[in-house]
Amino acid sequence: MKVVVIGLGNFGMALAVHLTESGNEVIAVDNDINKVEAIKEKVSHAIAFDATNENAYKALPLKTTDAFIIAIGGDEGAALMSSAIAKKLTEARVITRSSSVVQDTILEAMGIDQIIRPEQEYAERLTKKINLKGSIDNFEIDDDYLVSEVAVCSTLVGEELGRSGFRQKFNLNIITIIRKNTRKSILGQTTSRQEVLGTLKPSVIFQENDILVVFGKNSDIENYLKKHANNSHHNKA
């Protein structure tokens, strides 16, 4: 995808770099030339201009851009203005960072496609991670359901997935398994890397240090962790 990221604070800078690393063509924009210089080698293009100036947008490929991300955090007025301009000039999806309820209301009235609140979302995710003791990472689907990374419990190690009765025992679905593979080079050096097993066959066998990516209710994940977090196999790399 071709993505324009406007606003190169900590959030915008990190987002632009991650989007580039995941294969997108990213155009990073800020009115601070120093920030543009700092990121220009890490993204496809970096441009310095005032995002509240409609004429400045002529420097962007408006017709071929798939998404505009307004990542401006400190100046609500500038974020609203640039969102309005992007919405006016392009058919691309417009995603705007918001820092207040009032800003949410205005952006919703403007018809912005998606409103993001990175600080709030991170705080909620971290809270969930802290509350679910023993979990490795979580992705919240809604208030009741999570995708969570949990360590395999020792009672499963050596069993086949299809014969383990995992779904019936824990009321959870395993999406995939993240497995650490250790290899020796021809020079005798030991290296390890994590591998995602993808779609699982019933014949896959649970191994020590497996990380199970599971989907289910918060309460069922919490029950699994309470019963098995102290009886699990997982060593962080």
Helices and strands as residue ranges (DSSP letters): E 2-6, H 10-21, E 25-30, H 33-39, E 45-48, G 54-59, E 67-70, H 76-89, E 93-97, H 101-110, E 114-116, H 118-131, E 135-140, E 145-153, H 161-164, H 166-170, E 173-184, E 190-196, E 211-217, H 218-228, G 229-231, E 232-233
